[in-house]
Amino acid sequence: MNNNKRIGFDVLENADNNKINEMGADSPIISKSAHDRMLEMSKRKYNNAKAHGSRNITFNTNDDYTVSGPAEKYNRSPVKRIITVAASCAAAAVIISTSALLLFKKPTPHTPAPNSEVVTSPITSTNDSASGSTSTATSAKTGTTQTTTVTTYVAKDFNIPENVSQDDIAAARERVLDRFVRTEPYAVDIQYKSIDLNHDNVPELMMLYQNAYYAVKIYRYNGSEYVTDINENGFEEVFSCTSIPAINADESCLYLLNREGGTRHTYISMNSDYSLNINSLTDFLEWDENYGQSGNSDNNPREVFRRNGVVITESEYRSLLSEYSSENYSEMTCFTFVANESVPHAEEMQRISDEEQQHEEYRKTHPHCDDFAGISIDPAYLEQKGLFDSSSKYTVEYTAEYCDGTTSQDVVNEAPNGYDSALEKEVFSICISYGENDYAPCHVKIRCTKNTEQNYFEVADMYIDFRNRSWTVSDNDLAQYIKVEYYYPSDYTNAN
């Protein structure tokens, strides 16, 4: 269902660098230098274009969110992230499958689950940097961890009658499903499963959906409602994994495996007070904090092992992993289908589809609207002239005068704002949009000033010939410190 869902450059607004780097994995081979410059320039071009100014989505769900008869085994639908960095996707046609949007857009805050509150209590855990969630219980396995007092958010007020009405449980479940479908941001392939982690004959509710990867929420019945923990950011606690969740033989412990960037093994059981017992073992590669800086020779990453966020030795990690995984876990099946996608997700996809359709219409009369030239300037030349201080940041302004009399301007703060891996140094990166007409070169003037000052000095006076994809600069000595690369998605869109 995701093959025909696309998104545009707004995916880059909230993307972090690690996610952006992952996006080129399936792209045509280009140099690391060109890749880095292209991404920086593309983001600035998008922001500049945004300042100036299809498909039908069917929301399918069952009326009462239940399915009669045997349920199908849950199969993950494709959520591959696709980006063509060197061509059409470089400038404006980034195409990613539907769920990849979730990698870069943070969900809006949820309404806190009923009967939840913030409490401060001594627990055995710290914040797990790999999962971004707070563990809330002492490990049921052997081994020791540091006990510390942290703020945690737990579902409370469990007052479960001795004889729980199955009708009441079903009604509480339907309320969760209804709220989930109406409010959960960017959720697709929504399904649920009832499990009884603490074997008290009152089932817990496990929501399984896709949010870039698999996402799991665990609700517990408190006597009147299904409630879930609220994390330190005010959201309902969610666990991500890259494989189908698994469960042990007696269905008392969930196992979630996440291989996003590293490896995280998460084991979830339930304590006698209905709190979740969460144990995470993580194995990630980390670089020295000075990694990538010019002259740094120690660029090899190191393997870091953690248990519930606390760094441990590799031998401790291997021993704990062997112990935690000593039970046999099998992939969970027989989830009950709820909906193809949540209402907010459907609305967002429709908005994106409408914007894309409008852009397609605009492109018919402005075929080069997504094309641009990326200019990279090595500040070494300015440093030689005593105009640049490598320890400072600068503001760069440019004015582009097109042959038809139109002009465009932009300001780049916190420059140098790009990194050239071939030069192993930072560079000034600027993108110039293709003009409406191309019968003569575009005149570009670039100047900058130190952020702490107001005095601008000229950096470059040059001409960009978009038609012939060439350029000249008035200062011949500066020419060897300038790179100009042309990104023309129109070469591909017009060909199709």
N, C-alpha and C positions, 0 to 999 in steps of 0.2 A: 503494500500500500504506500510505501515511501518513495517509490521510484519517480513519481511525478510531482513531488513536493520540492520546491527550490526556495532558496533564500538569496538575498543580495548582500551588498557590502556592509550592511548594518551589523552583520555577524562579527565584524572586526572591532566594533566599538568597545565591547567589554571583554574582548579576548585577552588572555594573558599570553606571555611570550612562549611558554612551553606548548600551549595548545596551538598557537600559530605555527610553530616549528613542525608539529605533527602533521599539519594539513598538507604539506608537500610530499608526503611519503609516496603517493601513487602518481606523482607528476612527471612530466618529461624531464630528463636530466638537464639541469642548468648548474652553473657554478654557485657555490655558497655565497660569493659576493653578490652576484646578480639576484639571487633569491632574497637576500637580506634587503638589498636596496629596493627591489620590487615591492616587497611587503610594506616597507616604510612609506614609499611613494604612493602606493595604492591607497593606504589609509588616509594620507593627506588629501589625495585627489577626491576621495569619497567625501570627506568632511567639507572640502571646499565646494563640491558640487551640491551637497545637501543644503549648504547655506544659500545658494542661488536657486536657486530653484529649478493559459488560464484553464484556471481549472475550476471545476465545481467540486466543493467539498461536501461530502455527505456524512452527517454525524449519525452513525449507526449504534444502536444500543437496544437491549431488551427493555420492555416497559417496566418490568419489576426486577431487572438485573439478575435473573436466574436462568438456568438452562436445565431442561429436563433430560433424562436419559444420561448415558455415560458421557462425560466430558472428554474433549480431545486432549491429547498431550500437548503441552505448550511448546511451540517452536518459535525460536527467535526470528523475526523478520529482519531483512538486511538494514543495517544502519551505518553503512560504510560512508566515511567522509571523503568527498571527491573535490579536489581543487586543481585546476589547470593553471599552474603558476606562470608559465612562460608565454601564454597566449591569451585567449579570450577571457579567461577568468582572472587574469592579472589586474585588469583595470576596473571592470564593472560587472563581469558576469560570473562571479564566484558561484559555483553550483555545488551544493552540499545536500545530502539526503536530509529528510525532515528532522530527524532526531539530533543531528549534529548541531542544530541551532542551540540545543540545550547546553553545549559545552561552553558557550560564550554568553548566554543570557541568564542572569540570576533570577530565580523565582521571586515574585512579589510575596510579601509576608502573608502568611496564612492567619486565619483567625485561630487563636489558641484552642486546643482541644478542651472539651468540657472537663471540669474537675482537675485542672492542672495548675501547678504553681511553681515558683522558683524557691528552692530550698538550699541552704548551705549545710553540708554535713561532711564528716570525715569519710572518705571512700578511698579505695585502693585503685588509683588510676591517675593519669594526666590526660590532657587533650592530645588525641592522636593526630599528628600533623598529616598523616597519610590520608585519613578518612575525613578529617574536618569535623569529627563528632566527639562528644565527651562520653567516655565509658562511665558506667554507673554502678558497678558492683565489684566485689572482690572475686578473684578467680576461684572457680570450683576445683581447679586442678592444683597440683603441687607446684612448688616454686614460690619465690618471694618477690614482691615488688614494693616500692616505696609507698608508704601511706601518706597522703597529703589531703588537706582540706581545700576543696574546690567548690565552685558554684555549679550545681547541676539542676536540670529541669526534669522533673519526673511526674508521671501521672500519679494521682493520689486518690484517697477516699474510696478504697475498695471495700464495698459492703455487699458481698455476694450472698444471697440467701441459700439455705441448704438445698432447697429444691428450686432450681432455676427454670423458669418457663422458657421452653424452646421458642414460643411465639415472641416473647420479649427479646430474646437474643436475635431472632431473625429481623425483628423490627429495628433494633439497634444497628444491625449490620446494614440494612437498607438505607438508614439515615447516613451512615458513613459513605456508602457507595454513591448516594445521590450528591452529597456534598463534595466528594472527591471528583466526580465527573464535572460538576458545575464550576469548581474553583481551582483544581490542580493545574498549575501552569505547565504547558509543554509536555504533557503526558500522552503517550500513545500506547496502543496494544494493552489496554488496562484489563487485568484479570485479578481474581482473588482465590484464596484457599483458606479453609478453616483447619487449624491444627490445635492440638492440646499439649502445649509444651510442658506444663506442670502436672498433667494427668489428673485434673480435678473435675473432669467431665464438663467443664465450661470452656468452649473452644476459643482460642485466640484467632484474630482475623489478620491474615497476611495479604497485603496488597502488592501485586507484582506488575510493573509496567516498564516502559522504556523511557529513559531520560538521558539520551546519548548512549548510555549503556543500560543494563538492567538496573532497576531501582526497586527497593523493598521498603515497605513501611509495616510495622507490627503494632496492631491495636489490641488492647486487652479489655475485657468486659469488667466494669466496676460495680455491676449490680443494676445499672440503669442505662449506661451508654458504653460504647467502645471508645477508649481513650488511648492516646499515644504520647510519648515523651516529646517535649519541646526543647530543641537544642539551644545552645548559648546565643545563637543569632535570632531567636524568636520564631524559628520555623519548626514544623513537625520533623522529628528525627527521621532521616532517610539513610539507607545503606545502599551503596552502589557496588555492583559486581559485573564482571565481564563474562561470566558463565552462569548457566542456569543454577539457582540455589539448590543446595543438597541438604539432606537431613539424615540423622543417624538411625540405627535400626529401631530403637524404641520411640522415635520421634520426640525426643526431649531436647535436641540441640540442632540448630541450623548451622550450616557452613556456607560462607560466601567467599568466593575467590575473585580477587580483582587484580588484573595484570596491567593496569593503566600506568605506564611509566616505570613500574617496578612490580613488586608482588605483595599483596596484602591478603592474609588469611584471617577471616573473622568468624568467630564461634559465638553463637548467641543462644543462651538458655534462659531459664526463669528462676528467680529466687522465690522463697516462700512468701515474701511480701509482694509478689507480683512485679517486682522491678526486674528489668532485663539485666542479665549477667553477660556482659560483652567483653570478649577477649580478642585483641587484634595482634597479630604478629606481622611485622612489615619488614621488607627487604628492598631498599632503594639505593640507587647510585646517586651520590652527591659530589659536587665539585667544590674545590677550594673557592672561598668567597672572592678571590682575585682572579678567578678563571676568565680567560679571554682578554685580559689586559695586556697591553703591549709589553713584551719583555718577560712575561710570566712563563717560566719553563715547566712548571709543575701543573700541567693541564689534565692529568689523569684523574678520573673520578674515583672515589672510594666507596666501598659498599658499607652501608650503615644499616644496622639491625635494631629494631625497636619492639618492645612489648608494651602495648597500651601507651605509646608515645614516649616511653622511657628507653634510652639507648642501652642495649645489652651487647654482650660479646657474641661472636658468631657461634661459638660452641653452645652458649646458653640458648640461642635462637634455634639451632638444630635440635637440641635436646627437647625444648618445649614444643617445637613443631611435631616432633616424633610422638610426643606424649599426647598432644591435642588430637592428632590425626590417627591415634591408635584404633579408634572405633571406625567401623565401616560406614561411609556416607554414600548415599545414592541420590541421583538427580531427582528432584521433585517433579511430579507429573499431576495430571488431572486438575488443572486450574479451571475455574469457571470464568467464562468470558463476560466482560462487562461492557466495554465500548472500544471502538477503534481509536478514539482520541477524546481528550477532554474538550470542553467548550472553549476555554481560553486558547487552547492550542489550535482548534479549528478556526477561531476568529483571527488569530495571528497569521495563520497560513493564508487565509483569505485576503487579509490586508496585504501581505507580501505578494500574493498572486496579482492583486489589483495593481500594485505599484509596478510590478514587472510588465504587466500588460500595457500600462501607460507608457513605460519606458520603451517598449517595443514599438509603439505607435510613434513616439518621438524620434526613435532611431531611423524610421523610414524617411523622414525629412532632414535628419541630421546624422548622416551615416558615420561621422567621425566623432560623435559626442563622447565616446568612451576612450578615445585614443589620447595618449599623452607622451611627453618626453620627460625622462627622468635625468636630472642633472646632479652629479656628485662632485663635490669640490674638496680636494685634499687641503686641509688648512696649513700644511707644511710651508706652502708658498707664502702665505700671510705671516706665518711665524718668522720666516726668514727676513721679511720686511719690517718686523717689529710691530705688526698689527694684531697679532693673535697670541693669546696666553692660554696654554693647554689646560691650566688649572681653573679656567673661568668658563662660564656659559654665555652664549650670545643670542641676540635676537636677529634673525635674518629676514629681510623684506625683499620682495621682488616685484617688478612691474613688467608686464608683457604687453607690448604694443603690436597689434595685428595689422596686416596690410589693409584691411577694410576700415581701419580707424577705431576699432573697438580695442579696449584694454581690459586686463585682469590684473588683480593684485592679491598678494597673500603674505601672511606673516608667519614665520616659523619660530616659535619660542624654544628655549632650552636647547639651542644648537651648540655644538655638533649634535646631530640627531639621527645619524646612521652609523653603520659599522661596515667597513670594507675588510673582509677576511683576507683578501689577497694582500692588502697593504698592512693588515693587522693594526688598524688604527681607525679612529672615529672620523667621520666626514660630514660635511654639510650636504644634506639631501633636499632637493627641491623638485616638484613636478609642475610642468607647464602643460596646460590643456591644449589640445588641437583647436585652432581657430575655425570660425565658420567658413572662411575662405583660405585657400592655400596657394594663391598665385604668386606670393612673394614671401620671403622669410619673415619670421616674427622677431621683433627686437626685444631683447630681455636685458633689464638692468637689475643687478643684484647688489645690495649693500647690507651692512650689518653693524651692530654696536654691542659692546659689552653690556650685559644686563644691568650692571650697576651704574652705567653711564648713559648719556643721551646723545653723544657725538657719534654720528654714523660715518662710516668710511666705505668707499666703493670696493666691491669684491670683484665683480666681472661685468663687462659690457659685451654682449654677444648676440648673435643671430641664430635662430633655430629655423632650419628649412624643413618643415614637416613633409612636404611633397617628396623631396629627394632624400630625406632622412640624413641630413648632414648639418654641420654647424661650424661657425667661426667665432673667434674671440679677438677683441681688439689688442689684447696683451699677449703677444706670442710666447713670452716666458711662462705665462699662466696656463697656456694650452695643455702642457704636459701634466698639469695637476687637475685637469677636468675630464670627467667621463660623461658622455651623453648616451643614453640608451632609449630606444623607442619601443613603446608598448602599444600595439595596434590590434585590439580585439576585432576591429572591423575587417581585418584580413580574413577572419574565420566566419564571422556572422554574415558578412556580405557574400562570401563564397557559398554559404548554405541557403 
